[in-house]
Amino acid sequence: MSHEPTARRNLFAELGQLSLEMRFESDKRMTFTVVNGGGLVPDGHTETVAVTSQEVRPEVFLTSWKEESGAFVTHLEDVERGRVYSRITLPDGSPIALTGTIKPLD
């Protein structure tokens, strides 16, 4: 496994009502842009967040971050199979579970 599995990785996640571009600047920092917020987040919202990411196996990553809003997000990103499983805890404690597709942007 690489020591910086997410570094320089650019991904597009389509989670049904929510879609976003994720650009990993390093193994500890990512900028995401909401393409379609689906009523959860404004379209076009961009934010840079601190991330933790662990490569589970080649091309499969467990990634999590906290957003400025206070929402906590955890993704299981299976790039090899093109699947993403997202668990979001909203600032009020409400959970959201989304499943969708993921693919490299570049």
N, CA, C and O atoms as a GROMACS GRO file, in nm:
protein
  424
    1MET      N    1   0.083  -0.118   0.000
    1MET     CA    2   0.000   0.000   0.000
    1MET      C    3   0.087   0.124   0.000
    1MET      O    4   0.194   0.127   0.061
    2SER      N    5   0.041   0.224  -0.067
    2SER     CA    6   0.116   0.348  -0.073
    2SER      C    7   0.103   0.425   0.057
    2SER      O    8   0.007   0.405   0.133
    3HIS      N    9   0.199   0.514   0.084
    3HIS     CA   10   0.194   0.595   0.205
    3HIS      C   11   0.102   0.714   0.190
    3HIS      O   12   0.053   0.767   0.289
    4GLU      N   13   0.078   0.758   0.067
    4GLU     CA   14  -0.012   0.869   0.040
    4GLU      C   15  -0.114   0.826  -0.066
    4GLU      O   16  -0.107   0.870  -0.181
    5PRO      N   17  -0.209   0.740  -0.026
    5PRO     CA   18  -0.299   0.683  -0.126
    5PRO      C   19  -0.392   0.783  -0.192
    5PRO      O   20  -0.436   0.759  -0.304
    6THR      N   21  -0.424   0.894  -0.126
    6THR     CA   22  -0.519   0.988  -0.184
    6THR      C   23  -0.452   1.106  -0.251
    6THR      O   24  -0.519   1.184  -0.319
    7ALA      N   25  -0.322   1.121  -0.234
    7ALA     CA   26  -0.254   1.238  -0.288
    7ALA      C   27  -0.274   1.248  -0.439
    7ALA      O   28  -0.259   1.150  -0.512
    8ARG      N   29  -0.308   1.368  -0.484
    8ARG     CA   30  -0.325   1.400  -0.625
    8ARG      C   31  -0.435   1.318  -0.693
    8ARG      O   32  -0.434   1.302  -0.815
    9ARG      N   33  -0.527   1.269  -0.617
    9ARG     CA   34  -0.639   1.191  -0.669
    9ARG      C   35  -0.756   1.286  -0.692
    9ARG      O   36  -0.788   1.367  -0.605
   10ASN      N   37  -0.820   1.277  -0.807
   10ASN     CA   38  -0.936   1.358  -0.839
   10ASN      C   39  -1.051   1.266  -0.875
   10ASN      O   40  -1.040   1.186  -0.968
   11LEU      N   41  -1.161   1.278  -0.802
   11LEU     CA   42  -1.273   1.185  -0.818
   11LEU      C   43  -1.405   1.260  -0.836
   11LEU      O   44  -1.420   1.373  -0.791
   12PHE      N   45  -1.499   1.194  -0.903
   12PHE     CA   46  -1.635   1.245  -0.914
   12PHE      C   47  -1.727   1.141  -0.852
   12PHE      O   48  -1.726   1.025  -0.892
   13ALA      N   49  -1.806   1.184  -0.753
   13ALA     CA   50  -1.900   1.094  -0.685
   13ALA      C   51  -2.042   1.135  -0.718
   13ALA      O   52  -2.079   1.252  -0.705
   14GLU      N   53  -2.121   1.040  -0.761
   14GLU     CA   54  -2.263   1.058  -0.793
   14GLU      C   55  -2.341   0.975  -0.692
   14GLU      O   56  -2.341   0.852  -0.699
   15LEU      N   57  -2.408   1.044  -0.599
   15LEU     CA   58  -2.477   0.977  -0.489
   15LEU      C   59  -2.627   1.000  -0.497
   15LEU      O   60  -2.690   1.038  -0.398
   16GLY      N   61  -2.684   0.978  -0.613
   16GLY     CA   62  -2.827   1.002  -0.631
   16GLY      C   63  -2.855   1.152  -0.628
   16GLY      O   64  -2.826   1.222  -0.725
   17GLN      N   65  -2.911   1.200  -0.519
   17GLN     CA   66  -2.948   1.342  -0.508
   17GLN      C   67  -2.828   1.434  -0.493
   17GLN      O   68  -2.842   1.555  -0.509
   18LEU      N   69  -2.712   1.381  -0.462
   18LEU     CA   70  -2.593   1.460  -0.434
   18LEU      C   71  -2.478   1.416  -0.525
   18LEU      O   72  -2.450   1.296  -0.536
   19SER      N   73  -2.412   1.512  -0.589
   19SER     CA   74  -2.293   1.477  -0.667
   19SER      C   75  -2.184   1.582  -0.638
   19SER      O   76  -2.213   1.700  -0.619
   20LEU      N   77  -2.060   1.536  -0.636
   20LEU     CA   78  -1.950   1.626  -0.605
   20LEU      C   79  -1.820   1.582  -0.669
   20LEU      O   80  -1.798   1.464  -0.696
   21GLU      N   81  -1.735   1.682  -0.692
   21GLU     CA   82  -1.598   1.659  -0.735
   21GLU      C   83  -1.510   1.667  -0.612
   21GLU      O   84  -1.526   1.756  -0.528
   22MET      N   85  -1.416   1.573  -0.601
   22MET     CA   86  -1.324   1.570  -0.488
   22MET      C   87  -1.182   1.574  -0.542
   22MET      O   88  -1.142   1.489  -0.622
   23ARG      N   89  -1.107   1.674  -0.499
   23ARG     CA   90  -0.968   1.689  -0.544
   23ARG      C   91  -0.877   1.682  -0.422
   23ARG      O   92  -0.875   1.772  -0.338
   24PHE      N   93  -0.802   1.572  -0.414
   24PHE     CA   94  -0.711   1.551  -0.301
   24PHE      C   95  -0.579   1.620  -0.330
   24PHE      O   96  -0.508   1.585  -0.424
   25GLU      N   97  -0.546   1.717  -0.247
   25GLU     CA   98  -0.421   1.791  -0.262
   25GLU      C   99  -0.306   1.720  -0.194
   25GLU      O  100  -0.190   1.738  -0.231
   26SER      N  101  -0.338   1.639  -0.095
   26SER     CA  102  -0.239   1.557  -0.023
   26SER      C  103  -0.317   1.446   0.047
   26SER      O  104  -0.438   1.434   0.028
   27ASP      N  105  -0.249   1.367   0.126
   27ASP     CA  106  -0.318   1.261   0.199
   27ASP      C  107  -0.395   1.316   0.319
   27ASP      O  108  -0.465   1.241   0.387
   28LYS      N  109  -0.384   1.447   0.347
   28LYS     CA  110  -0.452   1.507   0.460
   28LYS      C  111  -0.543   1.624   0.423
   28LYS      O  112  -0.602   1.686   0.512
   29ARG      N  113  -0.554   1.656   0.294
   29ARG     CA  114  -0.628   1.775   0.254
   29ARG      C  115  -0.700   1.750   0.121
   29ARG      O  116  -0.643   1.698   0.026
   30MET      N  117  -0.829   1.790   0.118
   30MET     CA  118  -0.910   1.771  -0.002
   30MET      C  119  -0.999   1.894  -0.020
   30MET      O  120  -1.047   1.952   0.077
   31THR      N  121  -1.022   1.931  -0.147
   31THR     CA  122  -1.119   2.034  -0.180
   31THR      C  123  -1.232   1.966  -0.256
   31THR      O  124  -1.209   1.897  -0.355
   32PHE      N  125  -1.355   1.987  -0.207
   32PHE     CA  126  -1.469   1.932  -0.279
   32PHE      C  127  -1.556   2.045  -0.332
   32PHE      O  128  -1.564   2.152  -0.271
   33THR      N  129  -1.619   2.020  -0.445
   33THR     CA  130  -1.714   2.112  -0.505
   33THR      C  131  -1.844   2.037  -0.529
   33THR      O  132  -1.844   1.932  -0.594
   34VAL      N  133  -1.953   2.091  -0.478
   34VAL     CA  134  -2.084   2.029  -0.495
   34VAL      C  135  -2.136   2.066  -0.634
   34VAL      O  136  -2.157   2.183  -0.664
   35VAL      N  137  -2.157   1.965  -0.717
   35VAL     CA  138  -2.211   1.986  -0.851
   35VAL      C  139  -2.364   1.995  -0.842
   35VAL      O  140  -2.426   2.083  -0.901
   36ASN      N  141  -2.422   1.902  -0.768
   36ASN     CA  142  -2.566   1.901  -0.743
   36ASN      C  143  -2.588   1.870  -0.597
   36ASN      O  144  -2.558   1.760  -0.551
   37GLY      N  145  -2.638   1.966  -0.523
   37GLY     CA  146  -2.657   1.950  -0.379
   37GLY      C  147  -2.783   1.879  -0.338
   37GLY      O  148  -2.796   1.839  -0.222
   38GLY      N  149  -2.876   1.861  -0.430
   38GLY     CA  150  -2.998   1.787  -0.400
   38GLY      C  151  -3.076   1.838  -0.280
   38GLY      O  152  -3.146   1.761  -0.214
   39GLY      N  153  -3.065   1.967  -0.252
   39GLY     CA  154  -3.134   2.023  -0.137
   39GLY      C  155  -3.060   2.010  -0.006
   39GLY      O  156  -3.101   2.067   0.096
   40LEU      N  157  -2.950   1.934  -0.006
   40LEU     CA  158  -2.869   1.918   0.115
   40LEU      C  159  -2.766   2.029   0.131
   40LEU      O  160  -2.742   2.078   0.241
   41VAL      N  161  -2.707   2.068   0.018
   41VAL     CA  162  -2.600   2.168   0.013
   41VAL      C  163  -2.623   2.252  -0.112
   41VAL      O  164  -2.669   2.198  -0.213
   42PRO      N  165  -2.591   2.382  -0.108
   42PRO     CA  166  -2.609   2.462  -0.230
   42PRO      C  167  -2.520   2.413  -0.345
   42PRO      O  168  -2.404   2.379  -0.324
   43ASP      N  169  -2.576   2.410  -0.465
   43ASP     CA  170  -2.497   2.377  -0.584
   43ASP      C  171  -2.380   2.475  -0.592
   43ASP      O  172  -2.396   2.594  -0.565
   44GLY      N  173  -2.263   2.424  -0.628
   44GLY     CA  174  -2.145   2.508  -0.643
   44GLY      C  175  -2.067   2.532  -0.515
   44GLY      O  176  -1.961   2.593  -0.518
   45HIS      N  177  -2.118   2.484  -0.401
   45HIS     CA  178  -2.046   2.502  -0.274
   45HIS      C  179  -1.910   2.435  -0.284
   45HIS      O  180  -1.899   2.319  -0.324
   46THR      N  181  -1.806   2.509  -0.249
   46THR     CA  182  -1.669   2.456  -0.250
   46THR      C  183  -1.609   2.475  -0.112
   46THR      O  184  -1.627   2.578  -0.047
   47GLU      N  185  -1.538   2.373  -0.068
   47GLU     CA  186  -1.478   2.378   0.065
   47GLU      C  187  -1.351   2.292   0.067
   47GLU      O  188  -1.346   2.186   0.005
   48THR      N  189  -1.251   2.339   0.138
   48THR     CA  190  -1.129   2.261   0.159
   48THR      C  191  -1.133   2.208   0.301
   48THR      O  192  -1.154   2.284   0.396
   49VAL      N  193  -1.113   2.077   0.315
   49VAL     CA  194  -1.126   2.012   0.445
   49VAL      C  195  -1.003   1.925   0.475
   49VAL      O  196  -0.933   1.880   0.385
   50ALA      N  197  -0.980   1.905   0.604
   50ALA     CA  198  -0.881   1.807   0.647
   50ALA      C  199  -0.946   1.670   0.637
   50ALA      O  200  -1.060   1.651   0.680
   51VAL      N  201  -0.874   1.574   0.581
   51VAL     CA  202  -0.928   1.438   0.566
   51VAL      C  203  -0.838   1.337   0.635
   51VAL      O  204  -0.718   1.359   0.654
   52THR      N  205  -0.899   1.227   0.672
   52THR     CA  206  -0.822   1.108   0.706
   52THR      C  207  -0.862   1.004   0.602
   52THR      O  208  -0.979   0.992   0.566
   53SER      N  209  -0.764   0.931   0.554
   53SER     CA  210  -0.792   0.832   0.451
   53SER      C  211  -0.702   0.712   0.470
   53SER      O  212  -0.583   0.724   0.499
   54GLN      N  213  -0.761   0.595   0.454
   54GLN     CA  214  -0.686   0.470   0.467
   54GLN      C  215  -0.716   0.384   0.346
   54GLN      O  216  -0.832   0.362   0.312
   55GLU      N  217  -0.613   0.335   0.284
   55GLU     CA  218  -0.631   0.241   0.174
   55GLU      C  219  -0.663   0.105   0.234
   55GLU      O  220  -0.581   0.048   0.307
   56VAL      N  221  -0.781   0.052   0.204
   56VAL     CA  222  -0.826  -0.076   0.256
   56VAL      C  223  -0.764  -0.190   0.176
   56VAL      O  224  -0.718  -0.290   0.231
   57ARG      N  225  -0.763  -0.172   0.047
   57ARG     CA  226  -0.695  -0.259  -0.048
   57ARG      C  227  -0.670  -0.172  -0.170
   57ARG      O  228  -0.724  -0.061  -0.177
   58PRO      N  229  -0.594  -0.217  -0.267
   58PRO     CA  230  -0.568  -0.131  -0.382
   58PRO      C  231  -0.698  -0.077  -0.443
   58PRO      O  232  -0.790  -0.153  -0.474
   59GLU      N  233  -0.704   0.054  -0.459
   59GLU     CA  234  -0.817   0.126  -0.520
   59GLU      C  235  -0.944   0.126  -0.435
   59GLU      O  236  -1.053   0.154  -0.487
   60VAL      N  237  -0.932   0.095  -0.306
   60VAL     CA  238  -1.046   0.105  -0.213
   60VAL      C  239  -0.998   0.186  -0.092
   60VAL      O  240  -0.900   0.150  -0.027
   61PHE      N  241  -1.071   0.297  -0.063
   61PHE     CA  242  -1.029   0.389   0.041
   61PHE      C  243  -1.143   0.416   0.139
   61PHE      O  244  -1.259   0.428   0.098
   62LEU      N  245  -1.110   0.427   0.266
   62LEU     CA  246  -1.202   0.472   0.368
   62LEU      C  247  -1.159   0.614   0.403
   62LEU      O  248  -1.051   0.635   0.457
   63THR      N  249  -1.245   0.712   0.370
   63THR     CA  250  -1.210   0.853   0.382
   63THR      C  251  -1.315   0.924   0.465
   63THR      O  252  -1.434   0.900   0.448
   64SER      N  253  -1.270   1.013   0.556
   64SER     CA  254  -1.366   1.089   0.635
   64SER      C  255  -1.318   1.231   0.656
   64SER      O  256  -1.199   1.261   0.650
   65TRP      N  257  -1.416   1.320   0.681
   65TRP     CA  258  -1.386   1.461   0.705
   65TRP      C  259  -1.502   1.528   0.779
   65TRP      O  260  -1.613   1.476   0.783
   66LYS      N  261  -1.472   1.644   0.835
   66LYS     CA  262  -1.574   1.728   0.898
   66LYS      C  263  -1.584   1.857   0.818
   66LYS      O  264  -1.482   1.918   0.786
   67GLU      N  265  -1.707   1.898   0.786
   67GLU     CA  266  -1.729   2.018   0.707
   67GLU      C  267  -1.751   2.140   0.798
   67GLU      O  268  -1.781   2.125   0.916
   68GLU      N  269  -1.737   2.259   0.741
   68GLU     CA  270  -1.758   2.383   0.816
   68GLU      C  271  -1.895   2.386   0.882
   68GLU      O  272  -1.910   2.444   0.990
   69SER      N  273  -1.994   2.326   0.820
   69SER     CA  274  -2.130   2.324   0.873
   69SER      C  275  -2.141   2.241   1.001
   69SER      O  276  -2.238   2.253   1.076
   70GLY      N  277  -2.040   2.156   1.024
   70GLY     CA  278  -2.044   2.064   1.137
   70GLY      C  279  -2.082   1.923   1.096
   70GLY      O  280  -2.082   1.833   1.180
   71ALA      N  281  -2.115   1.903   0.969
   71ALA     CA  282  -2.149   1.769   0.920
   71ALA      C  283  -2.023   1.682   0.916
   71ALA      O  284  -1.915   1.728   0.880
   72PHE      N  285  -2.038   1.555   0.954
   72PHE     CA  286  -1.932   1.456   0.944
   72PHE      C  287  -1.964   1.364   0.828
   72PHE      O  288  -2.077   1.318   0.814
   73VAL      N  289  -1.864   1.336   0.743
   73VAL     CA  290  -1.883   1.254   0.625
   73VAL      C  291  -1.781   1.140   0.626
   73VAL      O  292  -1.663   1.162   0.653
   74THR      N  293  -1.828   1.020   0.597
   74THR     CA  294  -1.740   0.905   0.579
   74THR      C  295  -1.776   0.838   0.448
   74THR      O  296  -1.893   0.810   0.421
   75HIS      N  297  -1.675   0.812   0.366
   75HIS     CA  298  -1.693   0.743   0.237
   75HIS      C  299  -1.613   0.615   0.236
   75HIS      O  300  -1.498   0.612   0.280
   76LEU      N  301  -1.672   0.511   0.185
   76LEU     CA  302  -1.598   0.393   0.141
   76LEU      C  303  -1.597   0.405  -0.010
   76LEU      O  304  -1.700   0.388  -0.075
   77GLU      N  305  -1.480   0.434  -0.067
   77GLU     CA  306  -1.463   0.462  -0.209
   77GLU      C  307  -1.397   0.344  -0.278
   77GLU      O  308  -1.276   0.322  -0.263
   78ASP      N  309  -1.474   0.269  -0.353
   78ASP     CA  310  -1.423   0.154  -0.428
   78ASP      C  311  -1.405   0.199  -0.573
   78ASP      O  312  -1.493   0.180  -0.657
   79VAL      N  313  -1.291   0.258  -0.600
   79VAL     CA  314  -1.264   0.314  -0.733
   79VAL      C  315  -1.256   0.201  -0.837
   79VAL      O  316  -1.299   0.219  -0.951
   80GLU      N  317  -1.202   0.089  -0.798
   80GLU     CA  318  -1.189  -0.024  -0.890
   80GLU      C  319  -1.326  -0.067  -0.944
   80GLU      O  320  -1.339  -0.094  -1.063
   81ARG      N  321  -1.426  -0.074  -0.858
   81ARG     CA  322  -1.560  -0.118  -0.898
   81ARG      C  323  -1.654  -0.002  -0.929
   81ARG      O  324  -1.767  -0.022  -0.973
   82GLY      N  325  -1.606   0.121  -0.906
   82GLY     CA  326  -1.687   0.238  -0.938
   82GLY      C  327  -1.801   0.263  -0.842
   82GLY      O  328  -1.903   0.320  -0.881
   83ARG      N  329  -1.787   0.221  -0.716
   83ARG     CA  330  -1.894   0.236  -0.616
   83ARG      C  331  -1.846   0.322  -0.500
   83ARG      O  332  -1.728   0.317  -0.462
   84VAL      N  333  -1.938   0.400  -0.442
   84VAL     CA  334  -1.908   0.478  -0.323
   84VAL      C  335  -2.025   0.463  -0.226
   84VAL      O  336  -2.141   0.468  -0.266
   85TYR      N  337  -1.992   0.444  -0.100
   85TYR     CA  338  -2.089   0.433   0.008
   85TYR      C  339  -2.062   0.549   0.102
   85TYR      O  340  -1.953   0.560   0.158
   86SER      N  341  -2.161   0.635   0.121
   86SER     CA  342  -2.142   0.757   0.199
   86SER      C  343  -2.232   0.755   0.322
   86SER      O  344  -2.351   0.721   0.313
   87ARG      N  345  -2.176   0.790   0.435
   87ARG     CA  346  -2.252   0.806   0.559
   87ARG      C  347  -2.226   0.947   0.608
   87ARG      O  348  -2.111   0.986   0.629
   88ILE      N  349  -2.333   1.024   0.625
   88ILE     CA  350  -2.323   1.163   0.665
   88ILE      C  351  -2.400   1.180   0.796
   88ILE      O  352  -2.513   1.132   0.809
   89THR      N  353  -2.340   1.249   0.891
   89THR     CA  354  -2.411   1.288   1.011
   89THR      C  355  -2.423   1.440   1.006
   89THR      O  356  -2.323   1.512   1.014
   90LEU      N  357  -2.546   1.487   0.994
   90LEU     CA  358  -2.571   1.631   0.985
   90LEU      C  359  -2.544   1.698   1.120
   90LEU      O  360  -2.538   1.630   1.222
   91PRO      N  361  -2.528   1.830   1.121
   91PRO     CA  362  -2.499   1.901   1.246
   91PRO      C  363  -2.601   1.875   1.357
   91PRO      O  364  -2.567   1.879   1.475
   92ASP      N  365  -2.728   1.847   1.320
   92ASP     CA  366  -2.830   1.820   1.422
   92ASP      C  367  -2.830   1.675   1.468
   92ASP      O  368  -2.912   1.635   1.550
   93GLY      N  369  -2.735   1.594   1.414
   93GLY     CA  370  -2.723   1.454   1.452
   93GLY      C  371  -2.798   1.358   1.361
   93GLY      O  372  -2.788   1.236   1.379
   94SER      N  373  -2.874   1.409   1.265
   94SER     CA  374  -2.949   1.324   1.173
   94SER      C  375  -2.853   1.249   1.080
   94SER      O  376  -2.763   1.310   1.022
   95PRO      N  377  -2.873   1.118   1.065
   95PRO     CA  378  -2.788   1.042   0.973
   95PRO      C  379  -2.847   1.034   0.833
   95PRO      O  380  -2.969   1.032   0.814
   96ILE      N  381  -2.758   1.030   0.735
   96ILE     CA  382  -2.798   1.009   0.596
   96ILE      C  383  -2.705   0.902   0.538
   96ILE      O  384  -2.584   0.908   0.556
   97ALA      N  385  -2.764   0.805   0.470
   97ALA     CA  386  -2.687   0.701   0.402
   97ALA      C  387  -2.714   0.710   0.253
   97ALA      O  388  -2.829   0.703   0.208
   98LEU      N  389  -2.606   0.728   0.175
   98LEU     CA  390  -2.617   0.738   0.030
   98LEU      C  391  -2.523   0.638  -0.035
   98LEU      O  392  -2.414   0.611   0.017
   99THR      N  393  -2.563   0.584  -0.148
   99THR     CA  394  -2.481   0.491  -0.225
   99THR      C  395  -2.484   0.536  -0.369
   99THR      O  396  -2.588   0.578  -0.420
  100GLY      N  397  -2.369   0.526  -0.435
  100GLY     CA  398  -2.366   0.568  -0.574
  100GLY      C  399  -2.242   0.522  -0.646
  100GLY      O  400  -2.182   0.419  -0.614
  101THR      N  401  -2.205   0.601  -0.746
  101THR     CA  402  -2.089   0.567  -0.828
  101THR      C  403  -1.977   0.667  -0.806
  101THR      O  404  -1.999   0.780  -0.762
  102ILE      N  405  -1.857   0.622  -0.836
  102ILE     CA  406  -1.739   0.709  -0.824
  102ILE      C  407  -1.646   0.677  -0.940
  102ILE      O  408  -1.633   0.561  -0.981
  103LYS      N  409  -1.582   0.781  -0.993
  103LYS     CA  410  -1.489   0.759  -1.103
  103LYS      C  411  -1.382   0.866  -1.100
  103LYS      O  412  -1.405   0.975  -1.047
  104PRO      N  413  -1.265   0.836  -1.155
  104PRO     CA  414  -1.159   0.937  -1.162
  104PRO      C  415  -1.203   1.051  -1.254
  104PRO      O  416  -1.268   1.028  -1.355
  105LEU      N  417  -1.165   1.173  -1.217
  105LEU     CA  418  -1.190   1.291  -1.301
  105LEU      C  419  -1.087   1.304  -1.411
  105LEU      O  420  -1.119   1.347  -1.522
  106ASP      N  421  -0.964   1.269  -1.381
  106ASP     CA  422  -0.855   1.288  -1.478
  106ASP      C  423  -0.818   1.160  -1.546
  106ASP      O  424  -0.729   1.158  -1.631
   0.00000   0.00000   0.00000
